[in-house]
Amino acid sequence: MGQEQNKPPLVRMCNIHKWFGKVHAVNGVDLTVNSGEVVAIIGDNGAGKSTLIKILVGLISKNEGDIFWEGERVNIDSIDDSRKIGIEPLYQDQAVVDCLKVYQNIYLGRELVKKYGPVKVLDIPKMRSEAEKYTKKLGLNISSPDQELRFCSGGERQGVAIARAMCFKAKLTILDEPITALSVKGVKQVVNFIKELKNNNVGVIIIEHNLGHAYSIADRFVIMSRGQIVKDVKKTETTLAELEEVTIQL
């Protein structure tokens, strides 16, 4: 128990600043996420939440501050850098490709290959079998890893993106408004998928502007406004009504 208590956070962002010209988009932000914790970052457009996460995954550079990964200071200058240490961002508009098959989406950009002498070829059988293993683990109603994404429901599409994170052993998964525009069934599916990540000790960050959606999923809530964190509180220490009161006053 003592070892767990002394374990550093999975990720710690310290005194992060980002300017775009004269706009101070992220202003001295400190953020931690632990393994197996679901953290919702909430705020209106322009609050700084997306900029903060883009810094974490290496899409844009910070002007000041430090990032620590499992207690060690790291430089994250690209998506490749963040993926190498175990961060898997699943952006709403980029997570999956409709015209590709399930297994192709899971291995998109990171296809497995095998060698026949000097020749390298795609290892399709292994990609199919691994894709099927993870989609079944998530309980996805997908007939085959060869099914095209365009025949999947909204919840199943999110599930395929989450299967990708599990397949590549992500330690931190970032979801951008994961249940927006989903059916009631789709929302339940995605909530269950996130619980599966949590059960596998994966840290999860959810970017949300809808407090109701966030409250149904997260363990902790980080509310941002004008580039700063104005509230950082555990679900056990607050109510939805109290969180809504904070956002109304912003």
C-alpha positions in Angstrom: 0.0 0.0 0.0 2.8 2.4 0.9 4.5 1.8 -2.4 1.3 2.7 -4.3 0.9 5.9 -2.2 4.5 6.9 -3.0 4.1 6.2 -6.7 4.4 9.3 -8.9 1.4 10.3 -11.1 1.3 8.8 -14.5 1.6 12.3 -16.0 2.3 15.6 -14.3 2.2 18.9 -16.2 3.8 21.8 -14.2 3.3 25.5 -14.8 2.4 25.1 -18.5 2.2 28.3 -20.5 1.3 28.8 -24.2 0.9 32.1 -26.1 -0.5 32.7 -29.5 0.7 36.2 -30.2 -0.8 38.3 -27.4 -3.3 35.6 -26.5 -2.3 33.7 -23.3 -4.1 30.4 -24.2 -2.7 28.4 -21.4 -1.7 30.3 -18.3 0.4 28.5 -15.6 -1.6 25.2 -15.6 -0.7 22.3 -13.3 -2.4 19.0 -14.2 -1.9 15.4 -12.9 -3.5 12.1 -14.1 -2.9 8.8 -12.3 -3.0 5.3 -13.7 -6.6 3.9 -13.8 -8.1 7.4 -13.2 -10.6 9.1 -15.5 -10.2 12.8 -15.6 -12.6 15.1 -17.4 -11.3 18.5 -18.6 -14.2 20.8 -19.0 -14.6 24.2 -20.5 -16.2 26.3 -23.2 -14.5 27.0 -26.5 -11.4 29.1 -25.9 -11.0 27.8 -22.3 -7.6 26.3 -23.2 -8.4 22.6 -22.7 -7.7 21.5 -26.3 -4.5 23.6 -26.4 -3.3 22.0 -23.1 -3.9 18.5 -24.5 -2.2 19.3 -27.8 0.9 20.3 -25.8 0.7 16.9 -24.0 0.5 14.9 -27.2 3.2 16.9 -29.0 1.0 18.6 -31.6 2.1 22.1 -30.5 5.0 23.2 -28.3 4.7 24.9 -24.9 6.4 28.2 -24.2 7.1 27.4 -20.5 6.7 24.6 -18.1 7.6 20.9 -17.6 6.0 17.6 -18.3 6.8 14.5 -16.1 5.9 11.0 -17.2 6.0 8.4 -14.4 8.2 10.8 -12.4 10.7 11.5 -15.1 10.9 14.8 -17.0 10.2 14.3 -20.7 10.3 16.3 -23.9 7.2 15.6 -26.1 7.7 17.3 -29.5 5.6 15.1 -31.7 2.8 12.5 -31.8 5.5 9.8 -32.2 7.1 11.0 -29.0 3.9 10.8 -27.0 3.0 7.4 -28.5 6.4 6.0 -27.6 5.9 6.6 -23.9 2.3 5.3 -24.0 -0.1 8.2 -24.8 -2.8 7.4 -27.3 -4.9 10.4 -28.4 -8.3 9.5 -30.1 -9.6 12.7 -31.7 -13.3 12.7 -32.7 -12.7 13.7 -36.3 -9.5 11.6 -36.8 -10.0 8.4 -34.8 -11.3 6.1 -37.5 -11.7 5.9 -41.3 -15.0 4.8 -42.7 -13.8 3.1 -45.9 -11.2 1.0 -44.0 -11.8 -2.4 -42.3 -11.8 -2.8 -38.5 -8.4 -4.3 -38.4 -7.0 -1.7 -40.8 -8.3 1.1 -38.5 -6.8 -0.4 -35.4 -3.3 -0.7 -37.1 -3.7 2.5 -39.1 -0.2 4.0 -39.6 1.4 1.2 -37.5 0.8 -1.8 -39.6 2.6 -5.1 -38.7 5.0 -6.6 -41.2 6.8 -9.9 -41.5 9.9 -10.8 -43.5 10.3 -13.4 -46.2 14.1 -13.1 -46.7 14.8 -9.6 -47.9 11.1 -8.9 -48.6 8.7 -7.3 -46.1 4.9 -7.9 -46.4 2.0 -6.9 -44.3 1.2 -9.5 -41.6 -2.6 -9.4 -42.2 -3.4 -12.6 -40.4 -1.8 -11.4 -37.2 -3.5 -7.9 -37.5 -6.9 -9.6 -38.0 -6.5 -12.0 -35.1 -5.3 -9.2 -32.7 -8.0 -6.9 -33.8 -10.6 -9.6 -33.2 -9.2 -10.3 -29.7 -9.6 -6.7 -28.6 -12.9 -6.0 -30.2 -14.3 -9.2 -28.5 -12.7 -8.1 -25.2 -14.7 -4.8 -25.5 -17.9 -6.7 -26.4 -18.2 -5.0 -29.8 -21.0 -6.3 -32.0 -18.7 -6.6 -35.0 -19.1 -9.6 -37.3 -15.5 -9.8 -38.5 -12.3 -7.8 -38.3 -12.8 -7.4 -42.1 -16.0 -5.4 -41.5 -15.8 -1.8 -42.9 -16.2 1.0 -40.3 -19.0 2.6 -42.3 -21.2 -0.4 -41.2 -20.6 0.3 -37.5 -22.7 2.3 -35.2 -21.3 5.4 -33.5 -20.6 3.6 -30.3 -18.9 0.8 -32.1 -16.7 3.3 -34.0 -15.5 4.7 -30.7 -15.0 1.1 -29.5 -12.7 0.4 -32.4 -10.6 3.5 -31.6 -10.4 2.4 -27.9 -9.4 -1.1 -29.1 -6.5 0.5 -30.9 -5.4 2.1 -27.6 -5.6 -1.3 -25.8 -3.8 -3.1 -28.7 -0.8 -0.8 -28.5 -0.8 -1.0 -24.6 -1.5 2.7 -24.1 -0.9 3.9 -20.5 -2.9 7.1 -21.1 -5.8 7.4 -23.5 -7.2 10.8 -24.5 -10.8 11.0 -25.8 -12.2 14.1 -27.4 -16.0 14.5 -26.6 -16.4 10.7 -26.9 -20.2 10.5 -26.5 -21.3 13.6 -28.4 -24.1 12.8 -30.9 -24.3 9.1 -29.9 -27.6 7.2 -29.2 -28.4 6.1 -25.7 -27.1 2.7 -26.5 -23.9 4.2 -27.9 -23.4 6.3 -24.8 -23.7 3.2 -22.6 -21.2 1.3 -24.9 -18.6 4.1 -24.6 -19.0 4.4 -20.8 -18.4 0.6 -20.6 -15.4 0.9 -22.9 -13.9 3.6 -20.7 -14.5 1.4 -17.6 -12.6 -1.4 -19.4 -9.6 1.0 -19.8 -9.8 1.9 -16.1 -10.0 -1.8 -15.2 -6.8 -2.3 -17.1 -5.1 0.5 -15.1 -5.1 2.9 -18.1 -5.3 6.6 -17.3 -8.0 8.4 -19.3 -8.5 12.1 -20.1 -11.8 13.1 -21.6 -12.1 16.5 -23.2 -15.7 17.7 -22.7 -17.9 20.8 -22.7 -21.0 19.0 -21.5 -20.9 18.5 -17.7 -23.7 16.0 -17.7 -21.7 13.7 -20.1 -18.6 14.1 -18.1 -20.2 13.4 -14.7 -21.5 10.1 -15.9 -17.9 8.9 -16.7 -15.2 10.7 -14.8 -13.5 10.2 -11.4 -12.2 13.8 -11.3 -13.2 17.1 -12.9 -10.8 19.8 -14.1 -12.7 23.0 -15.1 -10.8 25.5 -17.3 -11.6 29.1 -18.2 -9.4 31.6 -20.0 -6.4 29.4 -20.0 -6.5 28.6 -16.3 -7.8 25.8 -14.1 -10.5 27.2 -11.8 -11.6 23.9 -10.2 -10.0 20.5 -9.8 -12.1 18.2 -7.7 -12.9 14.5 -7.3 -16.4 13.1 -8.0 -16.6 11.9 -4.4 -16.2 15.5 -3.2 -18.7 17.3 -5.4 -22.1 17.0 -7.1 -23.2 17.8 -10.6 -25.2 20.8 -9.3 -22.1 22.2 -7.6 -20.0 21.8 -10.8 -22.7 23.5 -12.9 -22.7 26.4 -10.4 -19.0 26.9 -11.0 -19.4 26.9 -14.8 -22.4 29.4 -14.6 -20.2 31.8 -12.6 -17.4 31.8 -15.2 
